[in-house]
Amino acid sequence: MRTNATGIWPGQGEQPSPSRGRQTEVGAKLSLPDGRLGPTLGLFDIRRRNGVGYVDRRTS
């Protein structure tokens, strides 16, 4: 990895494309009358494109 005028990026110092993504979230919460138990459930679907990654060429 090297430092250059555009930032710290592996390779030639080019800026990566912006990441794009979509997230969907659904949740439910229940409070029982006695107040002793309050379960919560959450489901997430997160999809990302054009994410920045780093490959260590010494191990791949």
C-alpha positions as CSV (number, residue, x, y, z in Angstrom):
1,M,0.0,0.0,0.0
2,R,1.3,3.4,-0.8
3,T,0.4,7.0,0.0
4,N,-0.2,9.5,-2.8
5,A,-2.0,12.8,-3.6
6,T,-5.4,11.1,-4.0
7,G,-5.4,9.2,-0.7
8,I,-4.3,5.8,0.6
9,W,-5.2,3.1,-1.9
10,P,-3.5,-0.1,-3.0
11,G,-2.4,0.0,-6.6
12,Q,-2.0,3.0,-8.8
13,G,-3.6,5.6,-6.5
14,E,-6.9,5.8,-8.5
15,Q,-10.1,6.7,-6.6
16,P,-12.6,3.9,-6.6
17,S,-16.1,4.2,-8.0
18,P,-18.8,5.2,-5.4
19,S,-20.4,2.3,-3.6
20,R,-24.1,1.7,-4.2
21,G,-26.5,-0.3,-2.1
22,R,-30.0,-1.1,-1.0
23,Q,-31.2,-2.0,2.4
24,T,-34.5,-3.5,3.6
25,E,-35.4,-3.8,7.3
26,V,-38.4,-5.4,9.0
27,G,-38.9,-5.6,12.7
28,A,-41.4,-6.5,15.4
29,K,-41.4,-5.9,19.1
30,L,-43.6,-7.5,21.8
31,S,-44.2,-6.4,25.3
32,L,-45.9,-8.8,27.6
33,P,-48.4,-7.5,30.2
34,D,-46.3,-8.4,33.2
35,G,-43.3,-6.4,31.8
36,R,-40.8,-9.2,32.5
37,L,-40.2,-10.2,28.9
38,G,-39.9,-8.0,25.8
39,P,-38.7,-10.0,22.8
40,T,-37.6,-8.2,19.6
41,L,-37.1,-9.6,16.1
42,G,-35.3,-7.9,13.2
43,L,-34.6,-9.0,9.7
44,F,-32.2,-7.2,7.4
45,D,-31.3,-7.6,3.7
46,I,-28.3,-5.5,2.8
47,R,-27.0,-5.6,-0.8
48,R,-23.9,-3.6,-1.9
49,R,-22.3,-3.0,-5.3
50,N,-19.0,-1.5,-6.3
51,G,-17.6,-1.9,-2.8
52,V,-13.9,-1.3,-2.2
53,G,-11.9,-4.3,-1.2
54,Y,-8.3,-5.2,-0.7
55,V,-6.6,-8.3,-1.9
56,D,-3.3,-9.2,-0.3
57,R,-1.4,-10.5,-3.3
58,R,1.1,-12.2,-1.0
59,T,-1.5,-14.8,0.1
60,S,-3.7,-15.1,-3.0
